[in-house]
């Protein structure tokens, strides 16, 4: 079993990965970001949608959203959130390495470093090829992740914080000559401790631009945040956008 197939991790750490604060920030981002300015009826694929953190706000603004995730538990949460919000979304359980619906989407998003999760670099490249196929001509891919440059600038000092009646410790480790990164999470609550790890490829802006171009995307751009600011030494995130010709 690969680490992301462990359903207990997504349920035990749901308050960490999918906090109310993160959901509120997603609502604000969807409302204000020029990168997510959509016309009503825009067909959006939220790949690695989790509990619908972006799926629901996008649907509220009139997009036709399909959320895809491998976790049944997270999709159940997304369905509940959609029902509570009174929006109609399409939710599918699928592996992004295989998921393709040719020409069916105007925008595909991958948020919170959901891209690059596979140990095999070629499998991450396959996700990009699938995205190109699933987009309609002129459709765009938008990837949000923790870039290599940001990791190098910010370092990997442990973070300790109080959360939901417990203590959370997060420790980051650079692996394999700066090609991969592991986050170890330790949650202590009620006298019990739970540990989980997330590992992903650590791509730079230049590497991602080459990957998207090789997959067939054109007009590839990098941004340092959802306000479409430049990707420079002040960048908060690495956001990469490319267009299907």
N, C-alpha and C positions, 0 to 999 in steps of 0.2 A: 504494500500500500504506500502510495506517495503521500507526503505530509499534508497536502491540501485535501486529501480524501478522508481525513480524520474528522468526522462530523462532530465529535465531542469537543475538538478544539474550537470550532466556530460557535458552539453553544456556550462552552465554559468561558470563553473570552469575548462574548458578544458585547459586554459593557465596555470593553477596551477598544475593540475594532470598530464598533458601530454605536458610538455614544450619542446621546441627544445633541451634544454640542456639534458633533460632526454632521448630523442631519440638518441642524439649523444653518451651519455654514454652507452646506450644499444648496439649501433653499436660496440663500443670499447669492451664491455664485451663479446659479441658474437665472436668477432675476437680473443680475447686473453684468455678467461677463459678456464682452463682445464676441468671444469665441463660441458662446452658446446661444447666440441670438438667432432664434428659429422662427420660421413662419408656421402658423397653425397647419396641422396636417403633415408636417415634416416627419418622415419615417426614420426613426432612430433605433439603432441597435446598441444596447448597453451590455457590453461583453464583460462578464464577471460582475454582474449587477449586485450580488450580495442581497441584503434585505431591502433593496430598492432605494438606497440613499439618494441616487440621482434619478432613478426611474420615475419615482413618484413626482418630484418637482417638475420634471420635463413634461410628464403627462398632464399635470395641472395647467401648463402653459400651452396646451393644445397639440403637443406632438403625439404621434402614433408610436408608442414605445414598445419594443420587444426587449425583455430582459433575459439574458442567458447566464446560467451559473451551473456549476457541477454539484453544488451542495443542495440537497433536498431541504434541509433544515432552513437554510437561508431563503430559499424560494418560498417556503411556507410563510416565513416572516414577511417577505415582499408581498405575497398575496393578501395577507392580513392588513398590511399597511395601505395597499391600494384600495381595499374595501373600505377601510376607515376614512380614507381621503376622498372616496367617491369617484375614483378615476378608473378607467378601463385600460389595463395593460395586458400584454401577452407575455407569459413567463414560460420559459423552456429549460428543462434540465438537459445540459449537453456539455461535452468537452470542447473547449475552444480550438483544440487541435484538429477537430473533425467538423465543427459546425460551419456549414456553408448554406446560404440561400441566395442564389445567384441574382444579382441586380435588384435586390429588394429594399435597399436602404439608402437614404440620402446622407446620413451621418452615422458613424460608428464611434462610440466613446469607450475608452478603457481607463478607469480611474483608480487612484490609490495604489499605484504600482501593481496593478493586476496583470500587466504585461511583463514578460520576462521571468515567469515563475518556474519554467521548466529547466531541468538540469542540462538538457541537450539544447545547445544554441540553435540547431537546425529546426527544432520543434517550435521555438519562438519565431523563427523566420516563417515557418508554415502558418502560424497565426496571422502574420501580415499578408501572406498570399491569400488566405481564406477571406480576410477582410476586403482585399481588393476585389475578389470575385463577388462578395456579398453586396458591395456598394454599386449603386447605379452610376453610369457615366456622369462625371461632375460631382459625385459624392465625396465626402471628406472623412478622413480618419483623424481622431484626436486622442492622443495618448498622454496621460498624466502619470509621472513617476518620479522616483527619488533618483536623481542623476548622479553619475560618478563624480562630477565636479562639485556638487553640493556635499556629497559624503566626504570628499577630500577637504573641503573648506571647514565643515562643521565638526569633523572628527567623530569619534564613536564613544564618548564618555557615557557611562551608565546614567540612566534617568530614573529617579525614584519619586513616586507621587502617590497621593491618597486617592482611592477610587472606590466608590460604592461600598463603604464599610470595610475596606481592605487596603492593602499596600501593593502597588505595582512597581516592579523593577524591570527596566528594559535595557538590554545590553546589545550593542551592535558590534559585529566582527567582520572585517574585510577578509575575503577568502581568495585563494587561487590567483595571486598576483593582480589583485584589483579587478578581477573579472566577475566575482560573485560576492554577495553580502548576505549575512545571516543576522536576523533579529531574534534574540532569545527573550521571551516574556516569562516573568515569574509573578504569579498572583497569590498573595497570602491573605486569606480571609476566613474568619471563624475557626482559627486553629488548623486550617488545611492549606496546603500549598499545591498549586497547579503550575506546570511548566509547558510552554509551547514554543516552537521555533518556526520562523518563516524564512525561507532562503530564496533569493532571486538573483538573476544576472544584474550586474552593475554596468549599465551602458552609459556612455558619454553622448553628448549632443551630436558630435561628429559621427560616432558609430551608428547612432539611430538614423541620422540623415542618410547615410550610405545604405543601411538596411532597407529603409522605405523606398529609396530610389531603385535598389536592386529588385525589390518586390514588384515594382512597376508604378509606384506613385510619382507624381510630379508636383512641382511647386512646394517642396518640403520646407517648412519653416519651424524655428524653435522659439519658444517664449519662456519667460521666467516666472509666470503666474497667470491667473485667469483674467487679469486686467490687460493682457496682451503686451505686457512690458517686455523689454529685451531680455534675452538670456545672457546675463552677465554675472559679475561677482556679487551682485545683490539678489540674485534669483532665489526665490523660495521653493520653486519646483522646476522640473524640466517638463515642458509641455511641447509635444511635437505634433505638427499637423501636416497632412499630405492629401492630395487630391487624386481620385481616379480619373485618368484621361477620358 
